[in-house]
Amino acid sequence: MVTVVHVMRHGEVDNPHGVLYGRLPGYHLSERGQQMAQAAADSLKDEDITHVVASPLERAQETAAPVAAAHGLEVGVDDRLVESVNHFEGLTVGRGDGALWRRRHWKAYTNPFTPSWGEPYGEIAARMTEALEAARAAAEGHEAVLVSHQLPVWTLRRSLERKRLWHHPRRRECTLASLTTVRFHGSEVVDVSYSEPAAHLLPGALDVTGTSTEVIR
């Protein structure tokens, strides 16, 4: 029996001050972010989706809403899909006055392989894998959508592809409102693919129609 789970990153957030908002409440989709969410929903409108679940954070719930509406579903909540913990939450991290350049934060860089500035990659992978399996079971024989955040989605993908979890943040293939699609045969992962249904709304986004990695267990 084939089951498909689409793991989506949320759309663009209204964040004019460039705050690393992390798990902070009150950060909603921008107008363009809402358009991204709709573009992703449109790309999935003909799929056999029976289950939609999102992180409890507003931006994820708002991204999931048009997908669920298109299939007559309610958006569920799974805390395991939440953004990762980050030492710099609530701060700006750019040059000049950004937190990255302040001496008191330097200790957060002692081990980039863990990483020392936030939730360990292994813990992220474990909770995301649990959420993925729960969605697979709930939508068995059909399709599900999970809406999460960039680092959790990318960590899950690297775990499924049996790659090391530590990585350079700028090399993540996980743009706004993108889809990392996991195909199961029974309970076994057989394929992981990636697409960007909202690429036209994000200047500089990769023009990716779809890449795929076969997973052999």
Backbone as CSV, one residue per row, in Angstrom:
resi,resn,N_x,N_y,N_z,CA_x,CA_y,CA_z,C_x,C_y,C_z
1,MET,0.840,-1.190,0.000,0.000,0.000,0.000,0.885,1.254,0.000
2,VAL,0.596,2.174,-0.884,1.390,3.399,-1.007,0.728,4.543,-0.235
3,THR,1.513,5.231,0.573,1.077,6.414,1.301,2.078,7.529,1.024
4,VAL,1.581,8.749,0.863,2.448,9.892,0.575,2.241,10.960,1.644
5,VAL,3.345,11.487,2.148,3.279,12.596,3.118,4.084,13.760,2.558
6,HIS,3.424,14.893,2.371,4.069,16.119,1.910,4.438,16.958,3.138
7,VAL,5.717,17.224,3.322,6.176,18.017,4.455,6.496,19.422,3.927
8,MET,5.693,20.391,4.330,5.769,21.740,3.780,6.401,22.714,4.769
9,ARG,7.216,23.612,4.239,7.676,24.736,5.051,6.630,25.852,4.949
10,HIS,6.450,26.614,6.009,5.477,27.711,5.999,5.867,28.798,4.986
11,GLY,4.930,29.686,4.689,5.177,30.791,3.779,5.883,31.962,4.446
12,GLU,6.094,33.011,3.677,6.810,34.185,4.163,6.088,34.835,5.358
13,VAL,6.875,35.285,6.323,6.337,35.872,7.555,6.485,37.394,7.531
14,ASP,5.527,38.086,8.097,5.596,39.529,8.239,6.574,39.833,9.381
15,ASN,7.792,40.237,9.024,8.856,40.420,10.006,9.749,41.584,9.575
16,PRO,9.230,42.807,9.589,9.957,43.956,9.043,11.260,44.283,9.759
17,HIS,11.418,43.846,11.005,12.619,44.174,11.768,13.676,43.069,11.717
18,GLY,13.406,42.000,10.994,14.397,40.941,10.830,14.735,40.199,12.107
19,VAL,13.747,39.989,12.947,13.957,39.263,14.206,14.004,37.757,13.939
20,LEU,14.908,37.085,14.617,14.902,35.623,14.562,13.807,35.178,15.536
21,TYR,12.602,34.950,15.003,11.428,34.788,15.866,11.291,33.405,16.479
22,GLY,11.886,32.387,15.891,11.877,31.064,16.509,10.496,30.597,16.910
23,ARG,10.314,30.333,18.197,9.027,29.857,18.715,8.168,30.980,19.301
24,LEU,8.595,32.222,19.126,7.821,33.332,19.681,6.447,33.411,19.035
25,PRO,5.411,33.705,19.817,4.068,33.851,19.251,3.916,35.203,18.557
26,GLY,2.871,35.320,17.748,2.517,36.604,17.163,3.113,36.897,15.805
27,TYR,3.810,35.939,15.217,4.378,36.152,13.883,3.505,35.453,12.847
28,HIS,2.861,36.257,12.015,1.890,35.761,11.044,2.441,35.862,9.620
29,LEU,1.779,35.206,8.687,2.172,35.295,7.293,1.996,36.718,6.772
30,SER,2.904,37.134,5.915,2.745,38.392,5.190,1.713,38.178,4.087
31,GLU,1.377,39.246,3.391,0.451,39.096,2.257,1.034,38.149,1.221
32,ARG,2.335,38.275,0.956,2.953,37.366,0.001,3.014,35.948,0.557
33,GLY,3.197,35.827,1.863,3.193,34.506,2.479,1.855,33.807,2.306
34,GLN,0.764,34.573,2.389,-0.561,34.007,2.154,-0.711,33.543,0.708
35,GLN,-0.126,34.300,-0.219,-0.153,33.890,-1.625,0.655,32.617,-1.830
36,MET,1.767,32.504,-1.118,2.580,31.283,-1.200,1.798,30.074,-0.700
37,ALA,1.111,30.254,0.426,0.315,29.163,0.982,-0.757,28.731,-0.004
38,GLN,-1.381,29.685,-0.674,-2.412,29.356,-1.656,-1.806,28.651,-2.859
39,ALA,-0.611,29.084,-3.291,0.053,28.429,-4.423,0.358,26.974,-4.102
40,ALA,0.817,26.724,-2.888,1.090,25.345,-2.478,-0.202,24.537,-2.434
41,ALA,-1.257,25.148,-1.902,-2.557,24.467,-1.850,-3.054,24.143,-3.253
42,ASP,-2.881,25.079,-4.184,-3.317,24.853,-5.568,-2.560,23.692,-6.191
43,SER,-1.283,23.560,-5.858,-0.477,22.473,-6.430,-0.903,21.105,-5.909
44,LEU,-1.616,21.086,-4.776,-2.034,19.827,-4.147,-3.535,19.565,-4.274
45,LYS,-4.237,20.426,-5.004,-5.698,20.346,-5.009,-6.230,19.041,-5.591
46,ASP,-5.491,18.409,-6.486,-5.966,17.168,-7.105,-5.401,15.922,-6.441
47,GLU,-4.653,16.107,-5.355,-4.078,14.964,-4.646,-5.090,14.381,-3.658
48,ASP,-4.857,13.151,-3.267,-5.774,12.425,-2.391,-5.428,12.689,-0.922
49,ILE,-5.581,13.931,-0.508,-5.168,14.336,0.837,-6.311,14.131,1.834
50,THR,-6.015,13.386,2.886,-7.027,13.068,3.895,-6.633,13.527,5.295
51,HIS,-5.459,14.144,5.429,-4.934,14.475,6.758,-4.020,15.686,6.634
52,VAL,-4.288,16.750,7.387,-3.460,17.957,7.375,-3.147,18.346,8.818
53,VAL,-1.860,18.456,9.121,-1.416,18.778,10.474,-0.295,19.818,10.375
54,ALA,-0.228,20.728,11.345,0.797,21.761,11.326,1.383,21.990,12.709
55,SER,2.532,22.608,12.713,3.132,23.144,13.938,2.119,24.069,14.616
56,PRO,2.187,24.225,15.936,1.241,25.114,16.616,1.481,26.601,16.364
57,LEU,2.601,26.974,15.781,2.902,28.380,15.546,2.019,28.962,14.446
58,GLU,1.660,30.239,14.594,0.675,30.867,13.713,1.027,30.736,12.234
59,ARG,2.277,30.967,11.892,2.664,30.949,10.473,2.467,29.588,9.828
60,ALA,2.644,28.535,10.610,2.441,27.189,10.090,0.955,26.874,9.964
61,GLN,0.180,27.241,10.971,-1.262,27.012,10.919,-1.888,27.771,9.746
62,GLU,-1.438,29.011,9.516,-1.980,29.814,8.417,-1.578,29.248,7.054
63,THR,-0.397,28.651,6.959,0.035,28.032,5.706,-0.769,26.774,5.413
64,ALA,-1.113,26.036,6.459,-1.867,24.794,6.285,-3.328,25.037,5.943
65,ALA,-3.860,26.190,6.342,-5.306,26.447,6.219,-5.851,26.287,4.801
66,PRO,-5.242,26.885,3.755,-5.820,26.714,2.418,-5.717,25.294,1.885
67,VAL,-4.700,24.553,2.315,-4.588,23.143,1.918,-5.751,22.361,2.500
68,ALA,-5.983,22.540,3.796,-7.077,21.826,4.453,-8.422,22.221,3.861
69,ALA,-8.613,23.514,3.615,-9.892,23.990,3.077,-10.189,23.383,1.716
70,ALA,-9.166,23.209,0.895,-9.356,22.661,-0.448,-9.828,21.214,-0.419
71,HIS,-9.623,20.547,0.707,-10.003,19.134,0.820,-11.070,18.909,1.884
72,GLY,-11.677,19.992,2.360,-12.742,19.861,3.343,-12.279,19.313,4.672
73,LEU,-11.053,19.672,5.080,-10.476,19.142,6.310,-10.212,20.246,7.322
74,GLU,-10.016,19.860,8.560,-9.562,20.776,9.605,-8.046,20.623,9.753
75,VAL,-7.399,21.693,10.194,-5.958,21.632,10.438,-5.709,21.126,11.851
76,GLY,-4.994,20.018,11.939,-4.619,19.493,13.240,-3.348,20.152,13.747
77,VAL,-2.997,19.891,14.996,-1.798,20.444,15.610,-0.924,19.305,16.109
78,ASP,0.364,19.373,15.773,1.331,18.409,16.292,2.530,19.206,16.804
79,ASP,2.745,19.212,18.107,3.834,19.979,18.710,5.208,19.513,18.240
80,ARG,5.288,18.292,17.721,6.576,17.780,17.249,7.049,18.478,15.979
81,LEU,6.153,19.208,15.327,6.497,19.928,14.097,6.975,21.348,14.364
82,VAL,7.068,21.746,15.617,7.380,23.129,15.960,8.810,23.502,15.544
83,GLU,9.066,24.799,15.456,10.397,25.304,15.137,11.399,24.823,16.183
84,SER,12.654,24.713,15.812,13.684,24.285,16.752,14.022,25.391,17.747
85,VAL,14.481,24.999,18.894,14.945,25.946,19.903,16.221,26.614,19.409
86,ASN,16.373,27.930,19.649,17.553,28.643,19.176,17.984,29.685,20.218
87,HIS,19.271,29.711,20.507,19.839,30.645,21.472,19.548,32.101,21.106
88,PHE,19.401,32.376,19.813,19.255,33.751,19.336,17.795,34.189,19.156
89,GLU,16.863,33.385,19.645,15.454,33.719,19.496,15.154,35.105,20.067
90,GLY,14.435,35.908,19.266,14.057,37.245,19.680,15.078,38.317,19.362
91,LEU,16.217,37.920,18.782,17.284,38.871,18.459,17.413,39.051,16.956
92,THR,18.076,40.102,16.542,18.473,40.239,15.141,19.887,39.691,15.026
93,VAL,20.198,39.076,13.902,21.484,38.368,13.802,22.352,38.852,12.649
94,GLY,22.038,40.015,12.070,22.830,40.511,10.956,24.094,41.209,11.405
95,ARG,24.752,41.854,10.460,25.966,42.613,10.766,25.616,43.880,11.549
96,GLY,26.646,44.592,11.983,26.414,45.829,12.712,25.945,45.563,14.126
97,ASP,24.681,45.831,14.414,24.131,45.642,15.758,23.615,44.227,15.987
98,GLY,23.782,43.350,15.007,23.253,41.999,15.134,23.914,41.210,16.257
99,ALA,23.160,40.248,16.811,23.637,39.476,17.959,24.868,38.634,17.650
100,LEU,25.041,38.244,16.404,26.169,37.387,16.058,27.511,38.023,16.383
101,TRP,27.539,39.345,16.455,28.800,40.050,16.627,29.049,40.468,18.076
102,ARG,28.183,40.052,18.976,28.341,40.427,20.375,29.093,39.343,21.139
103,ARG,30.106,39.728,21.881,30.995,38.777,22.546,30.237,37.805,23.456
104,ARG,29.196,38.292,24.121,28.494,37.428,25.076,27.809,36.237,24.414
105,HIS,27.650,36.288,23.093,27.009,35.182,22.383,28.012,34.215,21.749
106,TRP,29.296,34.511,21.834,30.279,33.703,21.130,30.314,32.246,21.614
107,LYS,29.990,32.026,22.894,30.018,30.661,23.426,29.011,29.752,22.727
108,ALA,28.017,30.381,22.068,27.014,29.578,21.360,27.582,28.928,20.111
109,TYR,28.792,29.329,19.710,29.379,28.779,18.483,30.412,27.691,18.735
110,THR,30.514,27.210,19.971,31.597,26.287,20.309,31.529,24.960,19.572
111,ASN,30.326,24.508,19.206,30.217,23.207,18.524,29.122,23.250,17.464
112,PRO,29.485,23.570,16.216,28.477,23.643,15.150,27.925,22.287,14.755
113,PHE,28.520,21.212,15.221,28.071,19.874,14.823,26.910,19.382,15.679
114,THR,26.631,20.061,16.806,25.557,19.595,17.696,24.166,20.077,17.303
115,PRO,23.853,21.382,17.100,24.736,22.547,17.260,24.631,23.128,18.662
116,SER,25.654,23.855,19.069,25.689,24.407,20.418,24.755,25.596,20.591
117,TRP,24.236,26.170,19.486,23.354,27.343,19.610,21.872,26.982,19.670
118,GLY,21.545,25.687,19.664,20.129,25.348,19.692,19.857,23.885,19.946
119,GLU,18.663,23.486,19.629,18.218,22.098,19.814,19.112,21.152,19.017
120,PRO,19.598,20.072,19.599,20.456,19.133,18.877,19.768,18.551,17.648
121,TYR,20.538,18.414,16.576,19.989,17.887,15.337,19.346,16.510,15.538
122,GLY,19.964,15.680,16.371,19.415,14.345,16.600,18.030,14.377,17.211
123,GLU,17.797,15.334,18.113,16.475,15.462,18.742,15.444,15.978,17.745
124,ILE,15.864,16.914,16.891,14.957,17.406,15.848,14.556,16.270,14.929
125,ALA,15.544,15.501,14.474,15.262,14.389,13.564,14.318,13.374,14.202
126,ALA,14.515,13.102,15.484,13.694,12.099,16.167,12.234,12.542,16.255
127,ARG,11.988,13.777,16.651,10.594,14.213,16.797,9.915,14.380,15.437
128,MET,10.670,14.842,14.434,10.091,14.970,13.104,9.776,13.605,12.495
129,THR,10.620,12.625,12.753,10.365,11.270,12.272,9.110,10.694,12.925
130,GLU,8.919,10.974,14.203,7.709,10.524,14.894,6.464,11.170,14.294
131,ALA,6.545,12.467,14.000,5.405,13.163,13.399,5.114,12.630,12.008
132,LEU,6.153,12.339,11.248,5.995,11.771,9.906,5.306,10.416,9.971
133,GLU,5.740,9.577,10.872,5.153,8.241,11.003,3.690,8.321,11.452
134,ALA,3.390,9.255,12.348,2.005,9.432,12.797,1.114,9.847,11.632
135,ALA,1.629,10.735,10.772,0.858,11.178,9.604,0.682,10.050,8.610
136,ARG,1.733,9.246,8.436,1.627,8.102,7.512,0.538,7.147,7.973
137,ALA,0.526,6.867,9.269,-0.477,5.948,9.806,-1.881,6.529,9.680
138,ALA,-2.015,7.829,9.908,-3.340,8.464,9.851,-3.892,8.516,8.433
139,ALA,-3.002,8.611,7.436,-3.434,8.739,6.043,-3.126,7.490,5.231
140,GLU,-2.977,6.366,5.868,-2.534,5.144,5.186,-3.347,4.877,3.915
141,GLY,-2.615,4.697,2.814,-3.254,4.461,1.534,-3.677,5.732,0.818
142,HIS,-3.456,6.888,1.454,-3.836,8.186,0.882,-2.647,9.139,1.002
143,GLU,-2.917,10.426,1.187,-1.848,11.416,1.300,-2.108,12.339,2.483
144,ALA,-1.014,12.834,3.067,-1.095,13.760,4.201,-0.198,14.957,3.940
145,VAL,-0.480,16.050,4.628,0.358,17.247,4.570,0.737,17.641,5.988
146,LEU,2.034,17.851,6.205,2.548,18.360,7.464,3.173,19.716,7.187
147,VAL,2.890,20.716,7.996,3.498,22.039,7.817,4.400,22.327,9.009
148,SER,5.664,22.584,8.701,6.657,22.822,9.750,7.546,23.993,9.350
149,HIS,8.809,23.935,9.738,9.733,25.054,9.600,11.023,24.578,8.938
150,GLN,11.815,25.514,8.452,12.935,25.134,7.589,13.892,24.119,8.213
151,LEU,14.439,24.422,9.385,15.418,23.511,9.974,14.825,22.144,10.303
152,PRO,13.657,22.050,10.919,13.086,20.726,11.149,12.836,19.935,9.866
153,VAL,12.341,20.601,8.829,12.077,19.899,7.567,13.377,19.414,6.941
154,TRP,14.376,20.279,6.923,15.646,19.910,6.298,16.353,18.808,7.090
155,THR,16.281,18.872,8.410,16.890,17.837,9.241,16.209,16.491,9.008
156,LEU,14.881,16.506,8.889,14.147,15.279,8.593,14.596,14.703,7.257
157,ARG,14.696,15.550,6.256,15.098,15.059,4.933,16.493,14.437,4.965
158,ARG,17.440,15.108,5.624,18.791,14.551,5.688,18.798,13.224,6.449
159,SER,17.962,13.114,7.459,17.869,11.859,8.196,17.313,10.745,7.310
160,LEU,16.257,11.041,6.551,15.662,10.040,5.662,16.627,9.606,4.569
161,GLU,17.460,10.541,4.118,18.423,10.232,3.061,19.732,9.684,3.615
162,ARG,19.775,9.468,4.922,20.927,8.890,5.600,22.185,9.719,5.407
163,LYS,22.016,11.012,5.502,23.141,11.933,5.426,23.430,12.484,6.817
164,ARG,24.649,12.976,7.017,24.974,13.575,8.308,24.030,14.742,8.561
165,LEU,23.668,14.948,9.800,22.675,15.969,10.128,23.253,17.373,10.184
166,TRP,24.495,17.526,10.563,25.072,18.875,10.600,25.334,19.344,9.168
167,HIS,25.215,20.646,8.961,25.269,21.188,7.611,25.442,22.703,7.675
168,HIS,25.711,23.322,6.531,25.779,24.779,6.453,24.370,25.302,6.191
169,PRO,23.857,26.202,7.026,22.479,26.683,6.852,22.173,27.236,5.468
170,ARG,23.156,27.816,4.797,22.907,28.407,3.481,22.746,27.360,2.381
171,ARG,23.008,26.106,2.703,22.911,25.046,1.698,21.628,24.219,1.820
172,ARG,20.707,24.697,2.635,19.443,23.971,2.786,18.586,24.127,1.532
173,GLU,18.045,23.028,1.045,17.099,23.054,-0.066,15.700,22.972,0.537
174,CYS,15.215,24.133,0.970,13.928,24.171,1.678,13.416,25.598,1.679
175,THR,13.014,26.098,0.514,12.546,27.472,0.416,11.135,27.605,0.980
176,LEU,10.672,28.841,1.090,9.355,29.112,1.647,8.252,28.400,0.865
177,ALA,7.338,27.770,1.592,6.190,27.035,1.027,6.606,25.904,0.111
178,SER,7.822,25.399,0.281,8.263,24.253,-0.521,7.709,22.951,0.043
179,LEU,7.781,21.911,-0.779,7.265,20.594,-0.407,8.379,19.557,-0.462
180,THR,8.598,18.890,0.643,9.472,17.727,0.678,8.541,16.524,0.795
181,THR,8.445,15.757,-0.266,7.426,14.712,-0.354,8.037,13.340,-0.106
182,VAL,7.461,12.626,0.843,7.964,11.314,1.247,6.956,10.253,0.828
183,ARG,7.421,9.297,0.051,6.552,8.210,-0.419,6.889,6.926,0.336
184,PHE,5.848,6.303,0.845,5.994,5.053,1.590,5.390,3.894,0.813
185,HIS,5.994,2.734,0.917,5.350,1.477,0.527,5.196,0.696,1.816
186,GLY,3.962,0.569,2.267,3.743,0.059,3.615,4.264,1.098,4.593
187,SER,5.138,0.670,5.492,5.726,1.606,6.446,7.150,2.002,6.070
188,GLU,7.605,1.560,4.896,8.977,1.821,4.472,9.053,3.015,3.535
189,VAL,10.008,3.907,3.793,10.245,5.037,2.896,10.944,4.544,1.640
190,VAL,10.365,4.860,0.478,10.965,4.425,-0.777,11.447,5.574,-1.647
191,ASP,10.996,6.805,-1.357,11.398,7.925,-2.198,11.175,9.242,-1.454
192,VAL,12.114,10.173,-1.650,11.977,11.528,-1.116,12.184,12.498,-2.273
193,SER,11.220,13.377,-2.506,11.340,14.347,-3.595,11.064,15.750,-3.088
194,TYR,11.403,16.738,-3.903,11.325,18.134,-3.474,10.773,18.995,-4.599
195,SER,9.915,19.951,-4.264,9.376,20.866,-5.261,9.074,22.214,-4.622
196,GLU,8.942,23.249,-5.447,8.716,24.609,-4.984,7.519,25.231,-5.706
197,PRO,6.324,24.935,-5.270,5.140,25.465,-5.956,4.992,26.977,-5.866
198,ALA,5.687,27.613,-4.930,5.580,29.068,-4.773,6.853,29.790,-5.213
199,ALA,7.692,29.122,-5.995,8.973,29.712,-6.394,8.798,31.036,-7.122
200,HIS,7.731,31.169,-7.890,7.509,32.392,-8.653,7.211,33.603,-7.770
201,LEU,6.916,33.354,-6.513,6.599,34.442,-5.586,7.800,34.877,-4.750
202,LEU,8.918,34.190,-4.896,10.083,34.490,-4.084,11.285,34.755,-4.976
203,PRO,11.639,36.029,-5.182,12.811,36.356,-6.001,14.055,35.651,-5.478
204,GLY,14.777,35.007,-6.379,15.980,34.313,-5.978,15.767,32.865,-5.592
205,ALA,14.524,32.423,-5.479,14.264,31.022,-5.134,14.686,30.134,-6.286
206,LEU,15.110,28.923,-5.965,15.487,27.969,-6.983,14.295,27.634,-7.855
207,ASP,14.490,27.579,-9.144,13.418,27.183,-10.055,13.474,25.676,-10.199
208,VAL,12.944,25.005,-9.207,13.024,23.554,-9.141,11.663,22.958,-9.461
209,THR,11.602,22.119,-10.472,10.350,21.456,-10.803,10.221,20.143,-10.054
210,GLY,11.352,19.668,-9.542,11.278,18.442,-8.746,12.561,17.659,-8.791
211,THR,13.112,17.322,-7.637,14.268,16.438,-7.565,13.866,15.270,-6.691
212,SER,14.521,14.150,-6.874,14.094,12.955,-6.159,15.295,12.135,-5.715
213,THR,15.171,11.517,-4.560,16.200,10.636,-4.031,15.559,9.317,-3.675
214,GLU,16.040,8.238,-4.263,15.504,6.928,-3.908,16.133,6.464,-2.615
215,VAL,15.340,5.982,-1.708,15.828,5.510,-0.430,15.751,3.991,-0.407
216,ILE,16.878,3.364,-0.181,16.913,1.900,-0.137,17.144,1.473,1.306
217,ARG,16.206,0.707,1.804,16.316,0.257,3.200,16.923,-1.128,3.273
